[in-house]
Amino acid sequence: MKLQNNILKSIVFTLLIITCPIKKSLADTVDFTGVDVATAIQKSNKFKQYVDELRSLDSSKPNTKNISSVLDIPEPTENPNAKPKGVMVFVSLTMPNIALKQLLHQSKELQIPLVIRGVLPQGFRGTLVRINKLLDQKNGKPIESGFAINQEWFDTFNIQSVPAFVTIKDGKCLPKSPCNSNDFDILYGNISMYDALEILKDGDAGDIPASILASYEQTL
């Protein structure tokens, strides 16, 4: 029993150190008699995993499993998602709520990704809170959309302000390849995706937005 108490004291003391420093005398005064060792170990491991996941949201290399449903973080040159899509809309989480909510709805309907440069100054946790508030609706069903985070795309297309609507010629502006100004079209302005596509379909890469609009009209 003495051995069991010592093991449990060690587990609890270690667990408490994870959350906040405490005096060792606290662990020494706890009565562990009758506590199952295996159960205590299992619970402590689960709690440590939970704490690690919370910490990962504010780390430089977050656990993307926690945020993949609303925030896509492609790894340039490694992940196929690093390839720019045919049409993308560059936005910022600091834009007005009504503008972002409208674009989120349109992103879902047209299957066009919304791209942000990076996380908010509050870190990943603050960014997730902001995104979840944007996705919430009064009817209780969240908007089935999200954001991609990619500073490389902002740099590639020299995005100076948002929202910015970009169409890319097929096979152009790929990772590790040149991206010239005549390889894509860009449109700035507080307009809907539908209006932006109508304008962009007359550009050099107009076949892609024209195809998206035609496919969308068939669903109406």
SVG drawing of the C-alpha trace seen along z (x, -y; Angstrom):
<svg xmlns="http://www.w3.org/2000/svg" viewBox="-33 -48 44 50">
<polyline fill="none" stroke="black" stroke-width="0.4" points="0.0,0.0 2.9,-2.4 4.3,-1.8 0.9,-2.4 0.6,-5.7 4.0,-6.8 3.2,-6.1 -0.1,-8.0 1.6,-10.9 4.1,-11.1 1.3,-11.1 -0.8,-13.7 2.2,-15.9 3.3,-15.8 -0.2,-16.4 -0.5,-19.5 2.8,-20.8 1.5,-20.8 -1.3,-23.2 0.3,-25.3 3.2,-25.1 2.2,-24.0 4.0,-23.2 5.1,-19.6 3.5,-19.4 0.0,-19.4 0.7,-16.1 2.2,-14.7 -1.1,-15.4 -3.5,-13.7 -4.8,-10.3 -4.6,-7.9 -5.8,-4.8 -8.2,-2.8 -7.5,-4.6 -6.9,-2.3 -3.4,-2.9 -4.3,-2.0 -7.3,-4.3 -5.3,-7.2 -2.6,-6.7 -5.1,-6.5 -6.9,-9.7 -3.6,-11.6 -2.5,-10.6 -5.8,-11.8 -5.6,-15.1 -2.0,-15.7 -3.0,-15.0 -5.8,-17.5 -3.4,-20.2 -0.9,-19.5 -3.7,-20.0 -4.6,-23.3 -1.0,-24.4 -0.6,-23.4 -3.1,-26.0 -0.7,-28.8 2.5,-27.1 4.5,-27.9 3.7,-24.4 0.1,-23.8 -1.7,-20.4 -3.7,-21.1 -6.1,-18.2 -7.7,-20.6 -8.4,-23.2 -8.6,-21.4 -12.4,-21.7 -12.4,-25.5 -8.8,-26.4 -6.6,-24.8 -2.8,-25.2 -1.1,-23.7 2.6,-23.2 4.2,-24.8 6.2,-22.5 5.1,-19.4 1.3,-19.4 -0.8,-19.1 -3.0,-21.8 -0.1,-24.2 -1.0,-24.6 -3.1,-27.7 -6.7,-27.1 -8.1,-28.4 -10.0,-31.1 -9.3,-32.4 -10.5,-35.2 -8.1,-36.9 -9.6,-38.3 -8.7,-39.3 -10.3,-38.3 -10.3,-42.0 -12.9,-42.8 -16.5,-43.6 -18.5,-40.6 -21.3,-41.1 -18.8,-41.2 -17.0,-38.0 -20.3,-36.1 -21.5,-36.9 -18.3,-35.7 -18.4,-32.6 -21.9,-31.8 -20.7,-32.4 -17.6,-30.4 -19.7,-27.4 -22.0,-27.8 -19.3,-28.4 -16.6,-26.2 -14.1,-29.0 -11.5,-29.2 -11.1,-32.2 -7.5,-32.8 -6.1,-34.7 -2.4,-35.8 -2.0,-34.4 -3.4,-34.1 -4.6,-37.0 -2.2,-38.6 -4.2,-36.7 -2.7,-33.4 -4.5,-30.3 -6.9,-30.2 -8.1,-33.7 -8.2,-33.0 -10.4,-30.0 -12.8,-32.0 -13.1,-34.6 -13.8,-32.1 -16.3,-30.1 -18.2,-33.4 -18.3,-34.1 -19.5,-30.6 -22.3,-30.7 -25.8,-31.5 -29.0,-32.4 -30.7,-29.1 -28.0,-27.2 -26.5,-25.5 -23.0,-26.8 -21.9,-27.9 -20.2,-25.0 -17.2,-26.9 -13.8,-28.0 -10.5,-29.6 -7.1,-28.7 -4.1,-30.3 -1.2,-30.9 1.2,-33.9 3.0,-32.5 0.0,-33.1 -0.4,-36.6 3.3,-37.2 3.0,-35.4 0.1,-37.6 1.3,-40.7 -2.0,-41.2 -2.0,-44.8 -5.6,-45.0 -8.6,-42.9 -10.9,-41.6 -9.0,-40.6 -10.4,-38.2 -7.8,-36.2 -8.1,-33.9 -5.1,-31.9 -4.4,-30.4 -4.3,-26.6 -0.8,-25.3 0.6,-28.7 1.9,-30.0 2.7,-26.6 5.1,-26.1 8.8,-26.7 7.8,-28.1 7.7,-31.7 4.4,-33.6 4.2,-36.5 1.6,-39.2 0.0,-37.8 -0.5,-34.4 -3.4,-35.7 -6.0,-38.3 -6.8,-40.2 -9.8,-42.3 -10.1,-44.5 -13.3,-45.7 -16.1,-45.1 -18.3,-43.2 -19.9,-39.7 -18.1,-36.7 -20.8,-36.5 -20.2,-40.0 -16.4,-39.5 -16.6,-36.3 -18.8,-38.2 -16.0,-40.7 -13.1,-38.3 -14.6,-36.0 -13.6,-38.7 -10.0,-38.6 -7.0,-36.6 -8.0,-33.7 -11.7,-34.1 -12.5,-30.5 -12.3,-29.4 -14.7,-31.9 -17.0,-31.4 -17.0,-27.7 -17.7,-28.2 -20.6,-30.5 -22.1,-28.1 -21.9,-25.2 -23.5,-27.3 -26.4,-28.4 -27.2,-24.8 -27.9,-24.3 -30.4,-27.1"/>
</svg>
